[in-house]
């Protein structure tokens, strides 16, 4: 009996027809494991994972393999995007056992969920030193029957090791009490380490595969913004380390940004980035497209434009936004889907292969362009054809060799790095190619709506729409032209798409004071809004009522941190106080649910001891179905819960005057300062958080009527101030917060403050401009 039929996760439902007796992670599976005494086979993956599909086709769809699995194991499937806490624990175990990790992840557990053996992808047939999956199954089963005690002892040791490692990392000796001098020196030391790792020719850090390092680049851009033209170390100290030329830092960022946006990892027809590049040139991507990547990269290119004013970065940001709204946007809810698969089919009868949707044979490309030029009645067709082929790097030999049946296919890219501005002819050709491509079978879309990833998307869209004073017609999202000007949007007079997404999350993923992580419409059903209130509440509390979907899985600390940041973005771009109130209530809950309230053996509360309990747990104190509560510390593909949480608390503290938030952020960052500076590649967002603390959060408050506020806002938008929080519009209710940021502020003036102490009020836009220019 396959029990995944009751699940709504697209990844889990990909396996519902397997002959494997799959369980979802939960009470039933864990109780059966204890009752039968069988070991657990835990398989973790996600819908857009290429090798997850490969292992599924090879092994999980094979009846003989399934028979071995069903006879000897309790088989559990987990969508890592729904349960990052489970994924984190067992990925740490697999890494400790094998030295590497990845997906699909295959872990063997004792009935009480302790890991004793694991790996990633196992082939159906043994090859290149890799045993077959069935060989692994038989070997583990034999060992469990004949050497169970040894395996139980091994599981205890592995569990103790990963617990100790997790605890040690999140409670390392804190650095010296921070000061601007020591923090500045540490920041430059981290940047020097990044310089040593950077690829000066092609951008990125290290060798292939190359991943977009959005958080490290955000840190470097922020450094450039706050440091001016030089980055001196205070000469009053004995530190004689050399200064860093900011031109070199800018070159690292520029090379990385331009090479990614020119390479095949970027979709030059439809916008958006693929997950990573398999080579150093950013040419050949792993073709899956993830919401979180495109949220982070949209914001990154937006900030790069703000800092440099280079139009190509604005172009990339706006094209990423178009991709998000056209292909990942759920019009029914206002939320955003999780991902698009790397694999797709050429037709209904063919096998899905990686990249099929995106690549072009030379002949198909030429045929499409010739037809397009004929329709336009273009003159000089041969010259135009060659021009368009050259623009997109298309040749008869091709540059994508992964498909043996057609080795001369092309990934579209730009040969001339950074040259992205399309002429009228090139733009017309792009639209024709996109139209032709849209006739193909699209890759599978994972329609889960995840709180954390949607919150990251809200931040990017809110800031972009605010910066460019744009709004979108909610009913015309299929159009390639999504830039409808609306000057009123900057004052929050209309609900932006970012606000609509925020409202959806608040109304559907938060119930009874608790956030949930994942939303699904369900199978064969519409959204939960169509249900009666009783059914909606039942679903929202995590029960899946016959596939009708709704909110599932308790939210993690990372969800809470990103939601706070999203609501701050909505507050600062709409001027509506409701978003600040919601950020505040979410922060209160985050600290209540995820703080490490340590009680020692003598019953003494050590929750305020930085070395014991500063960092946030990944899971809430109401979580009960996991081996232990991990702490999310590293900044990997997305910001960690603790680095994002620290930034959220610093910004919220600056807006509300709540010193408790600032103190908690300081506790977290004191621990980060012990190792983030020494290992910058693993802590991009933590470095950004440390920089914000070093230079301080600046409060910018604009008071006045609509016309006055608009004039100041237009000037504010011309500046990139990464350490600023903005307040305008509706005055806050002083009873809600420790400090009212609008207190004692006069209409018609703009204020620049730090710690609620302000510079002389600017009573003209010119004066405000001068003050903004001197912030760095």
N, C-alpha and C positions, 0 to 999 in steps of 0.2 A: 504493500500500500504506500503510494507516494503522497505525502501529506502537504506538499507544496501547492496543491490546488486551491487551498484557502488563502494563499498569500497574494498580495498585490504588487510586490516588488517585481519589476520587469526581469531583473536578473534571476530571481528565484523561479519565476514562471517559465523562464527558458528551460528549466529542468523538470517541469511538472510531468512530462511524458517519459522521462527516463525510467528504465526498469529498476533503478536504484530505489530502495525504500528510504527516501529522504525525509528528514524532519527539519522544520525550522528550529532555530535556537529557541529554547523555552523550557518551561516546567515539564511538559510531557516528555520531551526527549531526555532530559536529564534524569527524570525519575525512572524511565525505562532502562537507562544505562545502569543505574544503581540496582534495580530489581534483577536484571539479567546478569549483571557482572561483566558484560561485554565492554571492551574498550570503545571509545568514541572515535570515529573518523570525521574530523572537521575539515570541510572544504570551504575556503573563503575566496571570493572574487567579486567582480562587478560587471555590469552589462557590456561596457565598451571595451573590455579586456580581450585582446586577440588570442592570447594563449589560453585563457579560460575557455574560449570557444573550442580551441583545438583539443584540449584535454576532454572536454565534454563530448565532442564528436568521437574521439578515439576510444574513450574508456566508459564514460557514464551512459552512453547510448548503446554500449555493447552488453548483450544479455549475459555472456559468460563472465565478464568482469563484474557486472552487477550482482551476479549470483554469489561470487566470492565476498563481495562487500556486504551483502545482506545476511549471509550466513554467519559472518564473524564480527561484524561491527554494528554499532548504532551510528548511522550516517546522518550528519547534520550539515546543512547548507546555510551559509551566512553571506548576505550582501554587505560588503565592507563599508559601503557608503551609508547604509542604515545604521550599522553598529561599528563605528570606528573604535569604540572602547574594546570590544572583543578582538577586533583586528589588531589593535596595538599590542595587546598582551601576548597574543600568539605569534605575531610577527617578531617580537622581541625574543621569544623562545626559539623560533626557527633560526633567527640570525645568530643567536648564541650557540646553537647546535651545529650550524652549517657554515657560518661566516658570511652568508648573504641572504637576501629575502626577495620577495616579489610575489606576483599573482599569476596563476592561481596558487594559493597557499594550501598545503595539505599537511595537517597536523594530527597525530594520534595522541589521544588523551586517556587518562584513567577515567573510570566512571564518575569520579568527583572533579573532573575537568582539569586535572594537572597534566601538562604535556610531557611526553617521554620520547617522542621521535617526530621528525617532520622534514618538510622540504617544500619545494614549489611545484613546478610542472614535472610530472613523471610521464614518459612516453608509453604507449601501449606495447611497443616492441623495443627491447633493449638496443641501445645504440650509443656509440662514442663514449663508452664508459658509464652510461646511465642505465641502471637496471630498469626493467619494465615495471609498470604499475602493479601488475598482477604478482610479479616476484616480490615487490615490496609488501603487498597485502599478505601474501602467504608467509613471508618471513616474520612480519610483525605478529600475525595471528599465532604462528608456531611459538614465538618467544613468549607471547602472553600466556599461552597454555603451559609452557614448560619452565619459564623463568619469570613468573609473574612478580615474585618478591623483588627480584633485581630491578625489574622495570618500575615497580612502585617506588623503590628507593631512588632510582634515577629521576623519576618524576618529582619526588620531593626535593632533590638537589637542584634540579632545573628551576622549579618554582621558587625556591629560596633565593637562587641566584638572580632571577629576573626581578623579584621583589626588591632585593638588596640594591641592584643596579638602578632600578627606578627610583628608589628612595634616596640613594646617594646622589644621583644627578640633580634631584629637585631640592636637595638640602646641603649642597656643597658649601664649604666655608665661604662666607660672604667676603666681598672685597672691603677695602678700607672705606670708611664713611666718605661718600662721594663729595667731590668739590669740582668746580669748573676747571681747575687746573688739571687735576688727575684725570678727570673724564675726557678732557680735550686731548691729553697725551695718549690715553687709551684708545680713543676714537681714531687717531692718526695711525697708531700701531695696527689696528684692525684693517684700516684702509691699505696700509703697506702690505699686509698679508694677502689682501684681495688682489693687489697689483701683481704679486708674484704668481698667483693662480690664473690670472686673466689671459685669455688668448688674444694677443695684440692684433693678429691678422683677421680673425673671424669672429671675435667676440665670444662671450660666454666664459665659463671657468672650467678648466680641465679639458679632457678629451671627450670623444664620443662615447656614449650618446650624450647629447647636450639638451638640457632642459632650460626653458625660459626662467631666468633668475629674477623674477619681478621684485621680490622683497629686497634683495641686495641692491638692485638698481634704484629702488625707491630710497634706500638709505643713502646711496651716493648722490642722488639728485637733491635730497634734503640737505646733505652736507654742503653741496655747492650753493644751495639757496641761503643757508645761514652763515656761511663763512666768507662771502665776498670773493675777492680775487686771490687772497692768500689765506693760508691756514697756519698762523703762527702758534708755536708753543710758548707759553708765558716765559719770558726771559728771566723772571725773578726766581724761577726754580733752577735746580741744578741739572735739569734734563737738557742734554745737548743733542737730542735726536734731530735729524734734519727735518726741515719743513717739507711739505708735500706741495708740488706744483698742481694747482687745480686744473690746469690745462690737461695734465696727464689723467686726472680723474675723469674729466669730461670726455676725454678720448675713449676711456674704457666704456663709459655709458653709451656714447654715441655709436661706437663700433658695434656694441651688442644690440642696440635698438635698431640700427640700420640693417645689420646683417640678418636679423630675424625677420624684419618686415620685408626684406627683399627676397628671402629664401622661400623654398617650397613649403616650409612649415606654416607660412602664412597663406591663406586662401585669397588669391589675387582676383578671383571672380566674385565670391560671396562674402568676403570678410571673415574675420575670426582666425584664431590660431589652433593648430593641431597640438597634441600633447607634448611631443618632443621630436628632436631630429636624431636620426640614427647615424649621422656623419658629423664631422666638424664644421661643415659648410652651411648648415641649416637647410640643406637641399631636400633630403629624403625624410619625410616625417613618419612618425607612427601616427596614423591618420585619425585616431579618435579625437573628438573635440569635446572638451570638458567645460562645464559652466564656470567652475572656479578659476581655471586658467584665463578664460576670456574676461571674467570680471576683473581679475587682478591686472591683466594686461591692458584693458581699456583704461583703467585708472592710471596705470603707469605711463602710457603714451599721452594721456591727457596732461599729466603733471610734467612730462618732458616738453610738451608744447608750451605749457605755462612758463616754464623756466627758460626755454630757448627761443620761443616764438617761431619755430620752424614749422611751416605749413604741413610738411609730410607727417609729422607726429599727430597733428590734429586730424589729418586724413585717416590715418590708421585707427585712431580712437573712434572716429565717427563710423568707420566701416565695421569695426568690431561691434559697435552698438547696433548697427543695422543687422548684423548677423544674429545677435541676441534677440532682437525684436522680431525678426522674420522667421527664424528657425527654432528657437528655444522658448518662445513666449507662449504661455497658455492664456488665450483670450478670455476663456471662461472665468478664470480666477484672478488673473493678473500676476500669477507666479511664473517662475522660469524652470524649465525642465533641466535635468541633471547633465545629460551627455548625448552625443551621437557616436555610434559605433565606428570602429576602424574598418570593419568588414562590410561589404555589400555585394549584391548580385548584379551581374550584367543583364540577366533576365530571370524570369520566374523559374526556369528549369535548371539554371546553372548554380554551381556551388558558390557560396559567399567567399570572397577573397579580399585581402586588405587593399584599400585604396582604389577599388574599382570605380567608385563614384567620382573620384577626383582626377584620375589620370586620363590622358588623351593620346590616342594613336596619332601619328603624323597625318594619316589619311583623313581621319574624322575631323581633326582640327582644320585642315585645309578645306575640306568639303563645307564645313560650317561657315568658315570665313568667306569662301567664294560665293556661297548662297547669300550671305549677308551683304557682300559688296554688290551683288547683282540687284538685290532689292533696293539698295541705295542708289543704284545706277552710277556707281563710282567710276571715275576715270582712272587710268593708270593702275588697273587692278593688280598686275604682277608686282609693281613696286609696293603697293599698299599691303599685299599679302606678305611679302618678305619683311616689311616693316613690322607688321603685327606678329609674325612668327618670331622675329628677333626680339621684340618687346617681351614676349612670354617665354623665350628660351626654347622654342620648339624646333627640333631637328628630326631628320629621317632616322638617324641612329637611335634617338631617344636617350633619356637619362635615368629611366627607372627599369631595372633589370630583374625585379623580383618575380615577375610572372613568366614562367618558362614558355607558356603557349604564345606569348606576345612580348618578346624582349625589347621591342623598340617603342615603348610608350614613353610619354613625357609627363613630368611634373612641371606645372607652370611656375616660373620664377622670374625675377628681374636680374639680368646680367650686370647692369650698372647699379651698384649698391647705392641705396638712398634716393635713386631717381624714380619716384613714385607718381609724380604728377602726370596724369594722362591727358594727351591731346584729345580733341574732339573725335578724331577717327579711332584712336585707341579705346576711348570710353565707349563709343558705339559698338566696337568689336567686343568689349567686355560684356556688355549687356546681351549681345547676341549669343556669346558663348555661355553665359549664365542661363539664358533661356533654354538653350539646347541641353545643357547639363541637367536642368530641372526636369527634363523628360525621362531621365534615368530613374531607376529604383533607388530611393534614398536609403542611407544606412538606418539601422534601427535607432530609434530615439528612446532613451530611458526617461520616461515621463514622471518619475518621482520628482517631487518638489521638496528640496531639502532646505531647512531653515538657515543653516550656516551659509550655504552657497548663495541662496537668494539674498541674504543680508549683505554679502559681499557685492552682489550685483546691484543692489539698491544703492550702495555707497557710490559706485562708479556712475550709475545713471543719474542719480540726484545731483552730483557735482558737475557732470557734463551738461545736463539740461540747464542748470543754474548758470554755468559759465557762458553758455551760448544763447541763453534765453530762448530755448526751444521747447516746444511741446509737440505731441504727436496725436494724430487722429486715430483713436482707438479702433476705428472700423476700417482702416486702410493700411494695415500692417503688411500686406502682401506686396505693396508697392516698393520699388527699389529707392524711391525718393521719400525719405522719412524725416526730412529737415524742414518742417513747417514752422516758420518763425512765429513766436508768440511772446511779445515783450512783457505781457502780464504775468507769465509764469515765474519770473524772477521774484515777484512779490508774493508768490504763493496764492494768487487769486484763482488759479485753476489747479485741479488735482493732476499732478504729473503721473507718469507711469510708475515712477519710483514710489510715489505715495500710494498708488493703487496696490502695488506689491506689498508695501508695508502694512496697509490695512488688511489685505488678505492674510498675511502671516499672523497679525495680531488677533484676528477674528477666528481663524481656523486652526492655528497651531499652538494656541495658548488656551488652556482650560483649567479652571479652578486654581489659578495662580501658578500653573506649571506649564512651561514650554515643552513642546514635543519636537522631534527632529524631522520627521518625514511625513509628507502628505501624498495620498494617491486618490484619484477619483474612484478607483476600484475597477473591477471587471464587470462589464455589462451593466454599468450604472453611471449616472451623472455625478455631479459634485454633491457634497453633503448638504448644500443649501437646499436641495430639492427634498430632503427628508424632513420628517416631523422633528420637533425639538428633542423628543426623547431619544429617537434613533441617533440624532446628531451628537448628543452628549455621550451616548454610549460608545459611539465610534471614536469620538475625540479623546476618550479616556484610554484609548489604545486597543479596544476590541475590534476585530475585523468582522463585521456583521455580514457574513456570506458575500465576501468580496466587494462590499459597497464602499470600501476605502475609508478615507478620513485621515486623521492624525494618528501616527503610530510611533512608538519608541520614545522613551524619555530623552529630552534634549541633553546634550553634553555641555560642558563648560565652554567649548569652542562656539557652540550655537549661541549661548548667552552673550559671550564677548562680542561676537559679530553683530548680533541684534542691537546691542547697546550702541555700537559704532554706526550702524545703519540709522537708528533713530536720531542720533546726534546729527548725522548728515542731513536727514530730512528736516530737522529743526533749523539747522543753519542755512538751509537752502529754500525753505518755505516760510520761515518766520512764524510757524504755528506752534504754540506752546505745548499742545497735546503730545508732540513727539518727545519733548524734553521730559514730560511727566512719565511717559512710557519707558524711556531710557532709564529714568531714576528707579522706577519700580522693578525693572528687570535687573538692575545692578544690586538692589537690596536682596532680591531672590538669589542672584548668583553667589553673593557672599554667604548667604545662609546655607545654600545647598552644597557648595563646592569648596569652601574654606577647610583647611586642614586643622580641625580642632583637636589637637593632640592632648591626651591625658596620660601622664606618666604612671609608672607602677605605684607611686605613692598617692595617686589620685589628684596630683597637682596639675592644673590646667596650664599647658604650655602653648596654647594657641597663638600667643603673641611672641613666641620665641622664633625669630627669623630662621634660625638654623633647623628648626623642627617643622614649623607649619606654615611657612609663608606662601608656598605655591599652591595653586588650585588643583584639586583632583579633577580628572577628566569627567568622572561620573558623579552624580549627586548622591547624597547620603541616603536617598530613598531607593537606590539601585541595589538589587539583591540577587541577580542571576549571573554574576561574574566572579572569577577566581579571586581577584583583588581589585582595588580601585587604583588605576594607574594615574600618572600625572603627565600631561602633554607638554613637553618642554622644547623639543627641537622644532625649528621652522623648516618643514620639508616642502611638499607641493603647495601647502597652504599654511598660513600663520598658525603657530601653536596657540592653544587656549591661554597660556600664561602670558605670552608676549602681547597677544591681542587684548587680553584682559587688562594688562597694565596700561596700554594705550587708552582703552575705553575708560578706565577709572581716572586716569590723569585728565582726560578731556572733560569728563562729566564732573569731576571735582572742580575744574576751572569754571564751569557753567553754573554750578549749583552752590559752590562754596562749602561742600561737604568734605571736611578734612579727613574723614574716615576713608574716603575713596583714595585720596592722595597718599595717605599713609600706607594703605594696602598696596598700591602701585609701587611705592618706594620699597616695601619689603620684598616684593617679587623681583624688582630690578636690582636690588642689592645682591641677590643670589645670582642673577644673570651676569652681573659685573665680574663675578669670579671666574667665568669661563667663556662668555660670548665674545669678548674682545680677543681672546687667544685662539678661538676657533670660529672665525667669522662666517665661513661657508655654510655652517649649520645653523646660524642664528641671525639671518637677515632682518627679520622683523623685530627681534630683540634688540639688535643694534639701532634700528630706527627708534624703538621705544627709549633706549638709553640716550640717544641724541636729543629726543624731545625733552627728557628730564633735564639733561645738561643745559640746554638753552632756555628751557622754561616755556610753559604754555602761555600764549598771549591771548587775552580776551579783547575782541574787537566788537564794540557795541555801537549801533547806529540808531539814533532816535529821530523821530519827526514824522511829518505826513508823507503820503505816498511819493510825491514828487521829490521831496528832500532825500528820502531814503534811496530812491532810485538813482539819484546822481552820485551819492556816496558808493552805492553798490557797484555802479559801472566802473568807478575808479578801483575799488577793491579787486574786481575781477582781473585787472591788468597785472596783478602781482601774484607770485607764487610764494606763499608763506606757510610752509608745512606745519609749523608749530602754533598756528592760530586756530581759535574757535570763534565763530561769528554768531552774534545775536542781533536780530532786528525784528520788526513786525510786532506781534502781540507781546505786550509786557507780561513778564512772569508774575504769578501770584506768590508774593513773598512768604505766604504761609506754607508753601510746598517745599521750600528749600532753605538751607542754612543762610544763604545770602541771595538777595535779589539782584541780579546783574544789572538791572535797569535803575536801581535805587540812585537817587541824587543825580540823575542824568537829564540834561535839558534837551528839549526838542530842537531839531535843526542842527544837531551837532553829532560828531563822531568821536568815539573814545577808544584809545588804545591803552590797555591795562595789563598788569601782571599781578597776580595775587590780590586782585580787587583794588590795586593802587594804580591810578591812571596818570598818563601824561596830560599836559594841558589840552583841554578839549579842542578839537578842530572845528572851527565854525565856518570853514570853507573847504571845498573839494581840493583846492590847491594846497592848503595846509595839510589836509589829510594825506594827500599824495606824498608830500615831503616826509611826513612821519612814517608812512609805509616804506618808503625808499630807504630809510635809515634804520629799519628794524634789524637788518643783518649786521 
